[in-house]
Structures are given as C-alpha cells and as structure tokens.
Amino acid sequence: MCTVEASTRFSIGEVLRELQGEFPELTVSKIRFLESEGLISPERSPSGYRKFSPADVQRLRFILKLQKERYLPLKVIKEKLKELESGRIRAGDLVGEGDSHSELKEDLAVYDQATVPTEKLEELLGVPLHFVKTLEEYGLICSHEGEEGSYYEREDVKIIRVAQEFSRYGLEPRHLKMYESFTARELSTFEQIVLPALKSKDQDMRKRALDNLARLIELSRELKDLVLKNQAKDYFRKHHQPVPY
C-alpha cells in the first residue's frame, strides 16, 4: 500500500488534478475563492506559490463534499468545520444521511437576511450557474440590478436551495414550473380581493389591504401543506407504513 508522507506538499494544479475526477466542476479559481473565504489555508513558498499538505487536500475534499451532497452554503460549512475541529461533531455526522428535512430548514434559515451577487452564486452555494439561469427562465426566481451589479434576494436564494434538493430526487427546474403557474393564478385571485383597497387614497385602508394579503399568503401556505399531506396519506397506508407527519 502506497502512503503519502506528512511532509509532502502539492501545488494548486496538482490538487486540482487530484480532486477533479470526484468534483468535475472544480477550478483553480474556486480553490482560490475558498482560500479567500478562510475555509482553507495552504502554506506559501518563499516565492508566493501555494503549497497544500495532505491535510489541506482532505479538508478541501470535505468542503466540496458538503457542498455537493448537502448543498450547504459556505457560512454554514465554516461553522461546521469549527465544530469538527473542536471535537463537538464527527465528520461522519456531516456527510451521513441525517435528517434531511431538519437540515434543509436549518440551511434555509441561514439565508433569512441574505442577498447573493450573481457572480458569487456558484462559489457560495456550490450550484452551477446554468441551473440558476434555468430556474430564472421558468419564472421561479428573478435577478435584480443593484449599484454593484446583479444579485438575488433571500427568497430567490432559498428557492435555489429548495430546487437543489428537488434535483436530488430527479425533479428538474422544468418540473417545478407548475409551482410558478399555480402561484401566479393564486396571486391573481388574492389581487381581486385586496386591489380595490390598495387603490384607495386612505393610507390606513391600504395598510389593512397589505395586512390582509400577508394573511392570505399565510393561509394559502398552510392549506397547500395540509391538502398535500392529506392526499399522500393513502400511499403510506397502502404499503402499511406509518404516516411520517
């Protein structure tokens, strides 16, 4: 069995060749970006070249694995690495199956106050830009223009994250178009209820209309969740399995 000595050091090109088979979309710029974000810290030669130890390569592989399999944002990965280094968790706890539902809820909470520049989307979320553009083509998300360029708001980022999770089960952006179509019709129905008041010159009346719209959205979310769960119960019962909700 061949072993790698602890004193061995790799160039960034060698690291790329080592990991690209497992992570085909990995690039030199992605490795440099992860370093700039403080997730890896390779040594520097006297002439300034990066030198990666075997431990650096393993750490990088671990980070990429969390992005690829768990779709974790870098902010969360950084916290997980701190917990790993402190011994509070084990590597297997992060890359194992775990509770995917609670993991997703935890991940989405990270984006509550987040806006992500388009140019950093792929690096921060670990999602191919073409996947994001496809979601936009199907009307599921929308980029916005700011002083520093285009960006995605928190709802867009969360939709991207949920769409990533759907893709693990074979549901691509084209399959998710039905959500955009349904919500467009739903919003049109709500609009008929609140629009007359929104056109009023009375500020209090407009405020109540917006409050009503927010409440309608909340009720809609609850109803859709309950109806879907109710209709799905038969699948579990037919196969003599407990209903998981």
Protein Blocks (a to p, Z undefined) as FASTA:
>chain_A
ZZddfkbccdfklmmmmmmmmmmmbcfklmmmmmmnopaccdddfkopacddfklmmmmm
mmmmmmmmnopafklmmmmmmmmmnopacfklmmmnbjmklmmmmmmmmmmmgccdfklm
mmmnopafklmmmmmmnopaccdddfkoccddfklmmmmmmmmmmmmnopafklmmmmmm
mmmmmmmmmmmmmmmmmmpmblklmmmmmmmmmmmmmmmmmmmmmmmmmmmmmmmmmnop
acfZZ
